[in-house]
Amino acid sequence: MLTLLALFACGTTETTTPPAHEEPTTEPAAKTDDGPKHAGLFGVLPAHMYKAEAPPKERIDLGRMLYYEPRLSKNHDIPCNSCHQLDRYGVDNEPTSPGHKSVRGGRNSPTSYNAALHLAQFWDGRAPDVEAQAKGPVLNPVEMAMPDEATVVSVLKTIPGYVDAFKAAYPDDADPITYDHMADAIGAFERGLVTPGPFDAYLGGDPTALTDAQKKGLDTFVDTGCATCHLGAGVGGSMYQKLGLVNPYETEDLGRFAVTDNEADKYMFKVPSLRNITETGPYFHDGSITSLDDAVRKMAHHQLGKELTDAQVGEIIDFLGALKGSIPSEYVKKPELPESGPDTPKPDPS
């Protein structure tokens, strides 16, 4: 449910073939005496999303700078934060985002918060993790429009502050400024972009963290079948599913088919996380749905074959409000960026 497809195309990294989709069920999760109702379907949001041990602070700090760095774009005007604004729950609230020369991409930009939890990145799953994802937009001609990796590296090497920052972040490398290290540092920062909220407190054992209306909405969310796809700690992001699984959905976007060239992947997209969904509209892959009420109804129809009552829609939206988390304001505070050096290329609007 709420297959809020997003993120316009960028990059070319391929991933493994997705699992076959499963028909949705309406089997409600049983309440246990061991903890909160339906807890087995989800999971408390972790404090971080590191692959193993925490990366060095210098690497995270470098990644934060690079996330806000507009000189990674051809015209020095578009950082990652342009489309994925960290003070607005990681989105720009646009149907599709303006890139180089204000050209708009073909898909709605999703949030970067909690994204490292997902089984893959981009809504067609073509990048396996946030580090691989970070490489795509920089070179995409519709987005940041840098011509190639070498150009990006050469720009960074002309900025004295980045020469020092890369050396501190990767002290064992003789030549620390590389395109891979750029993406790795951004990924290290993004793995700390977590937004715990009331639902996590509830799953953690606090029955008062949700209102009675939100608890009723959780029941409706599960009993209706939404949790068939929107499950796990991300409340989504852990599987692929066909858009229009039960009732066809009109779209020219073929989803993962463009990546895999497999007929079975037509209209298959990664199921998105519903965390902070009340803040991250407009919805769906093209940003065409502005109302969360409308999105809930359409996904119930197209994905589950159900026509929800006004009461059911309201209950589900009440629950979705419990997925709004807290922005880590100090962690995402924009840092002071290094000054350009005398050889740093000028902006190129062409």
Contacts in CASP RR format, 6 or more apart in sequence:
PFRMAT RR
TARGET T0000
AUTHOR 0000-0000-0000
METHOD contacts of the structure
MODEL  1
MLTLLALFACGTTETTTPPAHEEPTTEPAAKTDDGPKHAGLFGVLPAHMY
KAEAPPKERIDLGRMLYYEPRLSKNHDIPCNSCHQLDRYGVDNEPTSPGH
KSVRGGRNSPTSYNAALHLAQFWDGRAPDVEAQAKGPVLNPVEMAMPDEA
TVVSVLKTIPGYVDAFKAAYPDDADPITYDHMADAIGAFERGLVTPGPFD
AYLGGDPTALTDAQKKGLDTFVDTGCATCHLGAGVGGSMYQKLGLVNPYE
TEDLGRFAVTDNEADKYMFKVPSLRNITETGPYFHDGSITSLDDAVRKMA
HHQLGKELTDAQVGEIIDFLGALKGSIPSEYVKKPELPESGPDTPKPDPS
1 221 0 8 1.000
1 224 0 8 1.000
1 225 0 8 1.000
1 226 0 8 1.000
1 228 0 8 1.000
1 229 0 8 1.000
1 230 0 8 1.000
1 296 0 8 1.000
1 299 0 8 1.000
1 300 0 8 1.000
1 303 0 8 1.000
1 304 0 8 1.000
2 226 0 8 1.000
2 230 0 8 1.000
2 272 0 8 1.000
2 274 0 8 1.000
2 277 0 8 1.000
2 283 0 8 1.000
2 295 0 8 1.000
2 296 0 8 1.000
2 299 0 8 1.000
3 229 0 8 1.000
3 241 0 8 1.000
3 243 0 8 1.000
3 269 0 8 1.000
3 271 0 8 1.000
3 272 0 8 1.000
3 284 0 8 1.000
3 299 0 8 1.000
3 302 0 8 1.000
3 303 0 8 1.000
4 108 0 8 1.000
4 110 0 8 1.000
4 272 0 8 1.000
4 274 0 8 1.000
4 277 0 8 1.000
4 280 0 8 1.000
4 281 0 8 1.000
4 283 0 8 1.000
4 284 0 8 1.000
4 285 0 8 1.000
4 295 0 8 1.000
5 107 0 8 1.000
5 108 0 8 1.000
5 123 0 8 1.000
5 243 0 8 1.000
5 253 0 8 1.000
5 269 0 8 1.000
5 272 0 8 1.000
5 284 0 8 1.000
5 285 0 8 1.000
5 286 0 8 1.000
6 107 0 8 1.000
6 108 0 8 1.000
6 109 0 8 1.000
6 110 0 8 1.000
6 123 0 8 1.000
6 272 0 8 1.000
6 284 0 8 1.000
6 285 0 8 1.000
6 287 0 8 1.000
7 107 0 8 1.000
7 108 0 8 1.000
7 109 0 8 1.000
7 110 0 8 1.000
7 122 0 8 1.000
7 123 0 8 1.000
8 96 0 8 1.000
8 97 0 8 1.000
8 104 0 8 1.000
8 105 0 8 1.000
8 106 0 8 1.000
8 107 0 8 1.000
8 108 0 8 1.000
8 109 0 8 1.000
8 142 0 8 1.000
8 143 0 8 1.000
9 105 0 8 1.000
9 106 0 8 1.000
9 107 0 8 1.000
9 122 0 8 1.000
9 124 0 8 1.000
9 140 0 8 1.000
9 142 0 8 1.000
9 258 0 8 1.000
10 122 0 8 1.000
10 136 0 8 1.000
10 137 0 8 1.000
10 139 0 8 1.000
10 140 0 8 1.000
10 142 0 8 1.000
10 143 0 8 1.000
11 122 0 8 1.000
11 126 0 8 1.000
11 127 0 8 1.000
11 135 0 8 1.000
11 136 0 8 1.000
11 137 0 8 1.000
11 139 0 8 1.000
11 140 0 8 1.000
12 126 0 8 1.000
12 136 0 8 1.000
13 126 0 8 1.000
13 127 0 8 1.000
13 128 0 8 1.000
13 132 0 8 1.000
13 135 0 8 1.000
13 136 0 8 1.000
14 126 0 8 1.000
14 259 0 8 1.000
14 260 0 8 1.000
15 120 0 8 1.000
15 125 0 8 1.000
15 126 0 8 1.000
15 127 0 8 1.000
15 128 0 8 1.000
15 259 0 8 1.000
17 260 0 8 1.000
17 262 0 8 1.000
18 125 0 8 1.000
18 239 0 8 1.000
18 240 0 8 1.000
18 256 0 8 1.000
18 260 0 8 1.000
18 265 0 8 1.000
18 268 0 8 1.000
19 239 0 8 1.000
19 240 0 8 1.000
20 264 0 8 1.000
21 239 0 8 1.000
21 240 0 8 1.000
21 241 0 8 1.000
21 242 0 8 1.000
21 245 0 8 1.000
21 268 0 8 1.000
22 228 0 8 1.000
23 245 0 8 1.000
24 225 0 8 1.000
24 228 0 8 1.000
24 229 0 8 1.000
24 245 0 8 1.000
24 246 0 8 1.000
24 303 0 8 1.000
24 304 0 8 1.000
25 225 0 8 1.000
25 228 0 8 1.000
26 223 0 8 1.000
26 224 0 8 1.000
26 225 0 8 1.000
28 219 0 8 1.000
28 222 0 8 1.000
28 223 0 8 1.000
29 37 0 8 1.000
29 38 0 8 1.000
29 40 0 8 1.000
29 41 0 8 1.000
29 222 0 8 1.000
29 227 0 8 1.000
31 37 0 8 1.000
31 38 0 8 1.000
32 39 0 8 1.000
35 205 0 8 1.000
36 202 0 8 1.000
36 203 0 8 1.000
36 204 0 8 1.000
36 205 0 8 1.000
36 207 0 8 1.000
37 215 0 8 1.000
37 218 0 8 1.000
37 219 0 8 1.000
38 218 0 8 1.000
38 219 0 8 1.000
38 222 0 8 1.000
38 227 0 8 1.000
39 203 0 8 1.000
41 222 0 8 1.000
41 227 0 8 1.000
41 231 0 8 1.000
41 232 0 8 1.000
42 199 0 8 1.000
42 203 0 8 1.000
42 227 0 8 1.000
42 231 0 8 1.000
42 232 0 8 1.000
42 233 0 8 1.000
42 234 0 8 1.000
42 235 0 8 1.000
43 203 0 8 1.000
43 232 0 8 1.000
43 233 0 8 1.000
43 234 0 8 1.000
44 196 0 8 1.000
44 200 0 8 1.000
44 203 0 8 1.000
44 204 0 8 1.000
44 233 0 8 1.000
45 114 0 8 1.000
45 117 0 8 1.000
45 194 0 8 1.000
45 195 0 8 1.000
45 196 0 8 1.000
45 197 0 8 1.000
45 200 0 8 1.000
45 233 0 8 1.000
45 234 0 8 1.000
45 275 0 8 1.000
46 117 0 8 1.000
46 194 0 8 1.000
46 233 0 8 1.000
47 194 0 8 1.000
48 54 0 8 1.000
48 191 0 8 1.000
48 192 0 8 1.000
48 194 0 8 1.000
49 114 0 8 1.000
49 116 0 8 1.000
49 117 0 8 1.000
49 191 0 8 1.000
49 192 0 8 1.000
49 193 0 8 1.000
49 194 0 8 1.000
50 188 0 8 1.000
50 191 0 8 1.000
50 192 0 8 1.000
51 129 0 8 1.000
51 191 0 8 1.000
55 188 0 8 1.000
55 191 0 8 1.000
56 169 0 8 1.000
58 165 0 8 1.000
58 168 0 8 1.000
58 169 0 8 1.000
59 169 0 8 1.000
59 170 0 8 1.000
59 184 0 8 1.000
59 185 0 8 1.000
59 188 0 8 1.000
60 185 0 8 1.000
60 188 0 8 1.000
60 189 0 8 1.000
60 192 0 8 1.000
61 165 0 8 1.000
61 169 0 8 1.000
61 335 0 8 1.000
62 162 0 8 1.000
62 165 0 8 1.000
62 166 0 8 1.000
62 168 0 8 1.000
62 169 0 8 1.000
62 185 0 8 1.000
62 188 0 8 1.000
62 189 0 8 1.000
63 169 0 8 1.000
63 185 0 8 1.000
63 186 0 8 1.000
63 187 0 8 1.000
63 188 0 8 1.000
63 189 0 8 1.000
64 189 0 8 1.000
64 332 0 8 1.000
64 335 0 8 1.000
65 162 0 8 1.000
65 165 0 8 1.000
65 335 0 8 1.000
65 337 0 8 1.000
65 338 0 8 1.000
66 72 0 8 1.000
66 80 0 8 1.000
66 182 0 8 1.000
66 185 0 8 1.000
66 186 0 8 1.000
66 189 0 8 1.000
67 79 0 8 1.000
67 80 0 8 1.000
67 81 0 8 1.000
67 86 0 8 1.000
67 186 0 8 1.000
67 189 0 8 1.000
67 190 0 8 1.000
68 79 0 8 1.000
68 80 0 8 1.000
68 81 0 8 1.000
68 334 0 8 1.000
68 335 0 8 1.000
68 337 0 8 1.000
69 79 0 8 1.000
69 337 0 8 1.000
70 76 0 8 1.000
70 77 0 8 1.000
70 78 0 8 1.000
70 79 0 8 1.000
70 82 0 8 1.000
71 155 0 8 1.000
71 159 0 8 1.000
71 340 0 8 1.000
71 344 0 8 1.000
72 79 0 8 1.000
72 80 0 8 1.000
72 138 0 8 1.000
72 144 0 8 1.000
72 146 0 8 1.000
72 152 0 8 1.000
72 155 0 8 1.000
72 182 0 8 1.000
73 79 0 8 1.000
73 100 0 8 1.000
73 138 0 8 1.000
73 143 0 8 1.000
73 144 0 8 1.000
73 145 0 8 1.000
73 146 0 8 1.000
74 100 0 8 1.000
74 144 0 8 1.000
74 145 0 8 1.000
74 146 0 8 1.000
74 147 0 8 1.000
74 347 0 8 1.000
74 348 0 8 1.000
74 349 0 8 1.000
74 350 0 8 1.000
75 100 0 8 1.000
75 101 0 8 1.000
75 145 0 8 1.000
75 347 0 8 1.000
75 348 0 8 1.000
75 349 0 8 1.000
76 346 0 8 1.000
76 347 0 8 1.000
77 347 0 8 1.000
78 99 0 8 1.000
78 100 0 8 1.000
78 143 0 8 1.000
78 144 0 8 1.000
80 112 0 8 1.000
80 134 0 8 1.000
80 137 0 8 1.000
80 186 0 8 1.000
81 334 0 8 1.000
82 92 0 8 1.000
82 97 0 8 1.000
82 99 0 8 1.000
83 91 0 8 1.000
83 92 0 8 1.000
83 97 0 8 1.000
83 99 0 8 1.000
83 109 0 8 1.000
83 137 0 8 1.000
83 143 0 8 1.000
84 90 0 8 1.000
84 91 0 8 1.000
84 92 0 8 1.000
84 109 0 8 1.000
84 110 0 8 1.000
84 111 0 8 1.000
84 112 0 8 1.000
85 91 0 8 1.000
85 92 0 8 1.000
86 112 0 8 1.000
86 113 0 8 1.000
86 193 0 8 1.000
86 327 0 8 1.000
86 332 0 8 1.000
87 327 0 8 1.000
87 329 0 8 1.000
87 332 0 8 1.000
88 279 0 8 1.000
89 111 0 8 1.000
89 113 0 8 1.000
89 195 0 8 1.000
89 276 0 8 1.000
89 279 0 8 1.000
89 280 0 8 1.000
89 327 0 8 1.000
90 111 0 8 1.000
90 112 0 8 1.000
90 113 0 8 1.000
90 280 0 8 1.000
91 109 0 8 1.000
91 110 0 8 1.000
91 111 0 8 1.000
91 279 0 8 1.000
91 280 0 8 1.000
91 281 0 8 1.000
92 109 0 8 1.000
93 280 0 8 1.000
93 281 0 8 1.000
93 282 0 8 1.000
94 108 0 8 1.000
94 109 0 8 1.000
94 282 0 8 1.000
95 108 0 8 1.000
95 282 0 8 1.000
95 286 0 8 1.000
95 287 0 8 1.000
95 288 0 8 1.000
96 104 0 8 1.000
96 105 0 8 1.000
96 106 0 8 1.000
96 107 0 8 1.000
96 108 0 8 1.000
96 109 0 8 1.000
96 286 0 8 1.000
96 287 0 8 1.000
97 104 0 8 1.000
97 105 0 8 1.000
97 108 0 8 1.000
97 109 0 8 1.000
97 143 0 8 1.000
98 104 0 8 1.000
99 105 0 8 1.000
99 142 0 8 1.000
99 143 0 8 1.000
99 144 0 8 1.000
99 145 0 8 1.000
100 141 0 8 1.000
100 142 0 8 1.000
100 143 0 8 1.000
100 144 0 8 1.000
100 145 0 8 1.000
101 145 0 8 1.000
101 349 0 8 1.000
103 142 0 8 1.000
104 142 0 8 1.000
105 142 0 8 1.000
105 143 0 8 1.000
106 253 0 8 1.000
106 286 0 8 1.000
107 123 0 8 1.000
107 253 0 8 1.000
107 285 0 8 1.000
107 286 0 8 1.000
108 281 0 8 1.000
108 282 0 8 1.000
108 283 0 8 1.000
108 284 0 8 1.000
108 285 0 8 1.000
108 286 0 8 1.000
108 287 0 8 1.000
110 123 0 8 1.000
110 272 0 8 1.000
110 280 0 8 1.000
111 273 0 8 1.000
111 275 0 8 1.000
111 276 0 8 1.000
111 280 0 8 1.000
112 130 0 8 1.000
112 190 0 8 1.000
112 193 0 8 1.000
113 193 0 8 1.000
113 194 0 8 1.000
113 195 0 8 1.000
113 275 0 8 1.000
113 276 0 8 1.000
113 327 0 8 1.000
114 193 0 8 1.000
114 194 0 8 1.000
114 195 0 8 1.000
114 234 0 8 1.000
114 273 0 8 1.000
114 275 0 8 1.000
114 276 0 8 1.000
115 121 0 8 1.000
115 130 0 8 1.000
115 133 0 8 1.000
115 190 0 8 1.000
115 193 0 8 1.000
115 273 0 8 1.000
116 129 0 8 1.000
116 130 0 8 1.000
116 187 0 8 1.000
116 190 0 8 1.000
116 191 0 8 1.000
116 192 0 8 1.000
116 193 0 8 1.000
117 233 0 8 1.000
117 234 0 8 1.000
117 237 0 8 1.000
117 238 0 8 1.000
117 273 0 8 1.000
118 234 0 8 1.000
118 236 0 8 1.000
118 237 0 8 1.000
118 238 0 8 1.000
118 270 0 8 1.000
118 273 0 8 1.000
119 237 0 8 1.000
119 238 0 8 1.000
119 239 0 8 1.000
119 270 0 8 1.000
120 126 0 8 1.000
120 127 0 8 1.000
120 128 0 8 1.000
120 129 0 8 1.000
120 270 0 8 1.000
121 127 0 8 1.000
121 128 0 8 1.000
121 129 0 8 1.000
121 130 0 8 1.000
121 132 0 8 1.000
121 133 0 8 1.000
122 133 0 8 1.000
122 270 0 8 1.000
123 255 0 8 1.000
123 269 0 8 1.000
123 270 0 8 1.000
123 272 0 8 1.000
123 285 0 8 1.000
124 255 0 8 1.000
124 256 0 8 1.000
124 258 0 8 1.000
124 259 0 8 1.000
124 269 0 8 1.000
124 270 0 8 1.000
125 240 0 8 1.000
125 256 0 8 1.000
125 259 0 8 1.000
125 270 0 8 1.000
126 256 0 8 1.000
126 259 0 8 1.000
127 133 0 8 1.000
127 135 0 8 1.000
127 136 0 8 1.000
129 187 0 8 1.000
130 186 0 8 1.000
130 187 0 8 1.000
130 190 0 8 1.000
130 191 0 8 1.000
131 183 0 8 1.000
131 184 0 8 1.000
131 186 0 8 1.000
131 187 0 8 1.000
132 183 0 8 1.000
134 182 0 8 1.000
134 183 0 8 1.000
134 186 0 8 1.000
134 187 0 8 1.000
134 190 0 8 1.000
135 179 0 8 1.000
135 183 0 8 1.000
136 143 0 8 1.000
137 143 0 8 1.000
137 144 0 8 1.000
138 144 0 8 1.000
138 146 0 8 1.000
138 152 0 8 1.000
138 182 0 8 1.000
139 145 0 8 1.000
139 146 0 8 1.000
139 147 0 8 1.000
139 148 0 8 1.000
139 149 0 8 1.000
139 152 0 8 1.000
146 152 0 8 1.000
149 179 0 8 1.000
152 179 0 8 1.000
152 182 0 8 1.000
153 177 0 8 1.000
153 178 0 8 1.000
153 179 0 8 1.000
153 182 0 8 1.000
155 344 0 8 1.000
155 345 0 8 1.000
156 162 0 8 1.000
156 163 0 8 1.000
156 166 0 8 1.000
156 177 0 8 1.000
156 182 0 8 1.000
157 163 0 8 1.000
157 177 0 8 1.000
158 340 0 8 1.000
158 341 0 8 1.000
158 342 0 8 1.000
158 343 0 8 1.000
158 344 0 8 1.000
158 345 0 8 1.000
159 338 0 8 1.000
159 339 0 8 1.000
159 340 0 8 1.000
159 341 0 8 1.000
159 344 0 8 1.000
160 338 0 8 1.000
160 339 0 8 1.000
160 341 0 8 1.000
161 338 0 8 1.000
161 339 0 8 1.000
162 177 0 8 1.000
162 338 0 8 1.000
163 177 0 8 1.000
165 338 0 8 1.000
166 176 0 8 1.000
166 177 0 8 1.000
166 181 0 8 1.000
166 185 0 8 1.000
167 176 0 8 1.000
169 176 0 8 1.000
169 181 0 8 1.000
169 185 0 8 1.000
170 176 0 8 1.000
170 181 0 8 1.000
173 181 0 8 1.000
192 328 0 8 1.000
192 331 0 8 1.000
193 328 0 8 1.000
193 331 0 8 1.000
193 332 0 8 1.000
194 328 0 8 1.000
195 275 0 8 1.000
195 276 0 8 1.000
195 324 0 8 1.000
195 325 0 8 1.000
195 326 0 8 1.000
195 327 0 8 1.000
195 328 0 8 1.000
196 325 0 8 1.000
196 326 0 8 1.000
197 322 0 8 1.000
197 323 0 8 1.000
197 324 0 8 1.000
197 325 0 8 1.000
197 326 0 8 1.000
198 209 0 8 1.000
198 210 0 8 1.000
198 214 0 8 1.000
198 321 0 8 1.000
198 322 0 8 1.000
198 324 0 8 1.000
198 325 0 8 1.000
199 209 0 8 1.000
199 210 0 8 1.000
199 235 0 8 1.000
199 322 0 8 1.000
199 323 0 8 1.000
200 209 0 8 1.000
201 209 0 8 1.000
202 209 0 8 1.000
202 210 0 8 1.000
202 322 0 8 1.000
209 322 0 8 1.000
210 218 0 8 1.000
210 322 0 8 1.000
211 318 0 8 1.000
211 322 0 8 1.000
213 315 0 8 1.000
213 318 0 8 1.000
214 318 0 8 1.000
214 319 0 8 1.000
214 321 0 8 1.000
214 322 0 8 1.000
216 315 0 8 1.000
216 318 0 8 1.000
216 319 0 8 1.000
217 314 0 8 1.000
217 315 0 8 1.000
217 316 0 8 1.000
217 318 0 8 1.000
217 319 0 8 1.000
218 319 0 8 1.000
218 322 0 8 1.000
219 315 0 8 1.000
220 312 0 8 1.000
220 315 0 8 1.000
220 316 0 8 1.000
220 319 0 8 1.000
221 227 0 8 1.000
221 230 0 8 1.000
221 315 0 8 1.000
221 316 0 8 1.000
221 319 0 8 1.000
221 320 0 8 1.000
224 300 0 8 1.000
224 304 0 8 1.000
224 306 0 8 1.000
224 308 0 8 1.000
224 312 0 8 1.000
224 316 0 8 1.000
225 304 0 8 1.000
226 299 0 8 1.000
226 304 0 8 1.000
226 316 0 8 1.000
229 236 0 8 1.000
229 239 0 8 1.000
229 241 0 8 1.000
229 271 0 8 1.000
229 303 0 8 1.000
230 236 0 8 1.000
230 271 0 8 1.000
230 273 0 8 1.000
230 274 0 8 1.000
231 238 0 8 1.000
232 238 0 8 1.000
234 273 0 8 1.000
234 274 0 8 1.000
234 275 0 8 1.000
235 273 0 8 1.000
235 274 0 8 1.000
235 275 0 8 1.000
235 323 0 8 1.000
236 271 0 8 1.000
236 272 0 8 1.000
236 273 0 8 1.000
236 274 0 8 1.000
237 270 0 8 1.000
237 271 0 8 1.000
237 272 0 8 1.000
237 273 0 8 1.000
238 271 0 8 1.000
239 270 0 8 1.000
239 271 0 8 1.000
240 256 0 8 1.000
240 265 0 8 1.000
240 268 0 8 1.000
240 269 0 8 1.000
240 270 0 8 1.000
240 271 0 8 1.000
241 268 0 8 1.000
241 269 0 8 1.000
241 271 0 8 1.000
241 303 0 8 1.000
242 266 0 8 1.000
242 267 0 8 1.000
242 268 0 8 1.000
242 269 0 8 1.000
243 249 0 8 1.000
243 251 0 8 1.000
243 255 0 8 1.000
243 267 0 8 1.000
243 268 0 8 1.000
243 269 0 8 1.000
243 285 0 8 1.000
243 302 0 8 1.000
243 303 0 8 1.000
244 267 0 8 1.000
244 302 0 8 1.000
244 303 0 8 1.000
245 302 0 8 1.000
245 303 0 8 1.000
245 304 0 8 1.000
246 301 0 8 1.000
246 302 0 8 1.000
246 303 0 8 1.000
246 304 0 8 1.000
246 305 0 8 1.000
247 301 0 8 1.000
247 302 0 8 1.000
247 305 0 8 1.000
248 302 0 8 1.000
249 267 0 8 1.000
249 302 0 8 1.000
251 267 0 8 1.000
251 285 0 8 1.000
251 286 0 8 1.000
253 267 0 8 1.000
253 285 0 8 1.000
253 286 0 8 1.000
254 265 0 8 1.000
254 266 0 8 1.000
254 267 0 8 1.000
255 265 0 8 1.000
255 266 0 8 1.000
255 267 0 8 1.000
255 268 0 8 1.000
255 269 0 8 1.000
256 262 0 8 1.000
256 265 0 8 1.000
256 268 0 8 1.000
256 269 0 8 1.000
257 263 0 8 1.000
257 265 0 8 1.000
257 266 0 8 1.000
257 267 0 8 1.000
257 268 0 8 1.000
259 265 0 8 1.000
269 285 0 8 1.000
274 320 0 8 1.000
274 323 0 8 1.000
275 323 0 8 1.000
275 325 0 8 1.000
276 323 0 8 1.000
276 324 0 8 1.000
276 325 0 8 1.000
277 292 0 8 1.000
277 320 0 8 1.000
277 321 0 8 1.000
277 323 0 8 1.000
278 292 0 8 1.000
278 317 0 8 1.000
278 320 0 8 1.000
278 321 0 8 1.000
278 323 0 8 1.000
278 324 0 8 1.000
279 324 0 8 1.000
281 287 0 8 1.000
281 290 0 8 1.000
281 292 0 8 1.000
282 288 0 8 1.000
282 289 0 8 1.000
282 290 0 8 1.000
283 289 0 8 1.000
283 290 0 8 1.000
283 292 0 8 1.000
283 295 0 8 1.000
284 295 0 8 1.000
284 298 0 8 1.000
289 295 0 8 1.000
289 298 0 8 1.000
292 317 0 8 1.000
292 320 0 8 1.000
293 313 0 8 1.000
293 314 0 8 1.000
293 317 0 8 1.000
296 308 0 8 1.000
296 313 0 8 1.000
296 314 0 8 1.000
296 316 0 8 1.000
296 317 0 8 1.000
297 307 0 8 1.000
297 308 0 8 1.000
297 313 0 8 1.000
300 306 0 8 1.000
300 307 0 8 1.000
300 308 0 8 1.000
301 307 0 8 1.000
308 316 0 8 1.000
END
